[in-house]
């Protein structure tokens, strides 16, 4: 079963929020909507799940228009988890999860042994066994979110629509839930359409990403296509230096001041110092780094300037002279590298130059000044 839209415009009443939404969801595929708050991601999902009528266009479930399906038929093909879960009174977590089996029960709504087995299996997948017998309205938001995902899982539909499924979850459960979602797509060939705010997680889990930019879809592509260049920075209207598209890492805006500290780093030794300097808003420069060094992108995001050499090339005398000139403009120099090999002898010379200029201090001394 696939889902696709044709000439779809979504919104409220006659007001269009996002125009020309063209998407196709295939079995075994995870398609993720990203974009700033208020861009229309939830509006798209609500329209696709028939909570809102299209302003224009059609949503197809299989070969039939979604509007022609009966509710119970839809419930056997498409399950939904929205951002704000239901809040039933006097129902346990297990009973809420069991609601996912009702499309398959008779008029009396009695669950069979097989239905109960699916409920327990879904609870186990989301690590919800400990709260299964608790009142649902007394659960935390994160526990409710996991229960609602379990309800969708035990509904056993071919298509799942999830609006921010990791909302309210701590790091452990974010990773667990996304692993479950990935497993459902790969092993059970479920088609999954969802929205996410965590760009690093989006990059890791998605097969296709749709960028929702205000009233339009600005880009559609694989993570490798979307997380290149400045697409993400343009989508969220942020400075290019605040986001690294290759790693998905975000950074605070750097201080636009004259640098005070030169950091001699490499191999990860200076990473904590870069971050602390950024937090304390102390402008700094860094070098001499190779562009494939683990530190390079963090330094580039936080430093006023980075003296760097191309990957797999020698640092060279030219880079050393450039680093010395920058060091001369700084008050202090902190050296975080202790071992110098054939590939970074220029940094050893730079360290000696800083000592000669009486600028070399320890990190402890830096914080005392």
PEMOHU-V506242 format. One record per pair of residues at least 24 apart in sequence whose C-alpha atoms are under 6 Angstrom apart, sorted by sequence separation. I is the first residue (numbers start at 0). J is the second residue. D is the distance in whole Angstrom. If there is no record, write none. Layout:
I J D
I J D
//
This chain:
1 25 5
258 282 5
259 283 6
261 285 6
258 283 5
141 167 5
267 293 6
319 345 6
332 358 5
333 359 6
122 149 6
140 167 6
141 168 5
267 294 5
331 358 5
332 359 5
333 360 6
121 149 5
254 282 6
333 361 6
71 102 6
121 152 6
158 189 6
160 191 6
162 193 5
163 194 5
121 153 6
157 189 5
158 190 5
159 191 5
160 192 5
161 193 4
162 194 5
163 195 5
158 191 6
160 193 6
118 153 6
117 153 5
93 131 5
92 131 5
92 132 6
13 54 6
91 132 5
92 133 6
91 133 5
91 134 4
92 135 5
9 53 5
90 134 6
91 135 5
9 54 5
90 135 6
8 54 5
8 55 5
7 55 6
199 247 5
253 301 5
7 56 4
6 56 5
7 57 6
86 136 6
5 56 6
99 150 5
5 57 5
4 57 6
96 149 6
4 58 4
96 150 4
99 153 6
100 154 5
4 59 6
99 154 4
3 59 5
2 59 6
2 60 5
2 61 6
1 61 5
240 300 5
0 61 5
261 326 6
269 335 6
268 335 6
260 329 5
259 329 5
262 332 6
258 329 6
259 330 5
260 331 5
261 332 5
262 333 5
263 334 5
264 335 5
260 332 5
262 334 6
263 335 6
264 336 6
78 151 5
77 156 5
76 156 5
79 159 6
82 162 5
75 156 6
76 157 5
77 158 5
78 159 5
79 160 5
80 161 5
81 162 5
77 159 6
79 161 6
27 184 4
27 185 6
27 188 4
31 192 6
26 188 5
27 189 5
28 190 5
29 191 5
30 192 5
31 193 5
32 194 5
33 195 6
26 189 5
27 190 5
29 192 6
31 194 5
26 190 4
25 190 6
38 212 6
30 205 6
38 213 4
29 205 5
34 210 6
29 206 5
30 207 5
31 208 5
32 209 5
33 210 5
34 211 5
30 208 6
34 212 6
18 214 6
17 214 4
18 215 5
16 214 5
17 215 5
35 235 6
//
